[in-house]
Amino acid sequence: MELRHLEYFVAVAEERHFTRAAQRLMVSQSGLSASVRALERELGARLFVRSTRRVELTGAGHALLVEASRALASVRAGREAVAAVQGLLRGTLSVGTEQCVTGVHVPGLLARFRSEHPEVEVRLRQAGSASLVEDVADGRLDLAFVAVSGAVPEGVRLVPLASEPMVLLCHPGHPLAGSEKAEWAELGGEVFVDFHEDWGARGLTDRAFAAARIERRVALEVNDVHSLIELVGHRLGIAVVPRPIARKEQAAALTTVPLAGAEDHLWEVSAAVPEDQRTGPAARELLSYLTRAGARSSVPDLS
């Protein structure tokens, strides 16, 4: 089994399209297809169900994708380790982040890294925390800045960076806008705007309401902070969000109300990294910047 075959297979699996995968890898589509067919022959199983518009993974394909991603991540880490011994950082650094994480300024962090290590290609994926930690576990990301509110997958550990309380965000004309502090029980009959379920803040809020034994109705689900703020601003619902989101400039016209017992439901931001030695030199170098900058929690040795 050649590494090239695995690289081509993973590209098709992620793109769900042979043409896009070939463009991403800068190879001919015929060569890509031939490589995938050779891998299928070697394994004695179909890896994709092909259609005119897209391809889907078979059961065998799903099983191979997990191991292929991990294998490629290990090979990449090995190459980078050798380069580091030679005093070089090169290769690819794949980073994930949820929107508006606190304790780290991701654009500035990546800009500094690329300036100091121009031989490393920096890639960034923005998504919900649940999806990002799965990508770290499967080797598709080297590290991710997340706010996980539940259990993490096997093979991933969290390096704490910062924490913030959750607050109520509402229109100034809302009845709760004049409250010094809102009780969870007061929110039971409200209409909510919230993030998709794989966002860390959504999971934390769901657990807080469950702990208080209060049902709530999330009528409007969004996948970005700006949309949430706009919907609340148009009186379409209220939202429970991490305090940094309520402090954003776009939310200046809205009202922020502290929540009772917010210290029991903190939004905790961490760097998700592989538990084993797959954490490459580039990822360790990026995290070391946080320590040098005096992050609230020191970043442990990941070597």
Buried (B, 14 or more C-beta within 10 A) or exposed (E): EEEBBBBBBBBBBBBBBBEBBBBBBEBEBEEBBEBBEBBBEEBEBBBBEEEEEEBEBBEBBEBBBBEBBBBBBBBBBEBBBEBBEEEBBBBBBBBBBBBBBBBBEBEEBBEBBBEEBEEBEBEEBBBBBBBBBBBBBBBBBBBBBBBBBEEBBEBBBBBBBBBBBBBBBBBEEBEBBEBEEBBBEBBBEBEBBBBBEBBBBBBBBBEBBEEBEBEBEBEBBBBEBEBBBBBBBEEBBBBBBBBBBBBBEEBEEBBBBBBBBBEEBBBBBBBBBBBEEBBBBBBBBBBEBBEEEEBEBEBEEBE
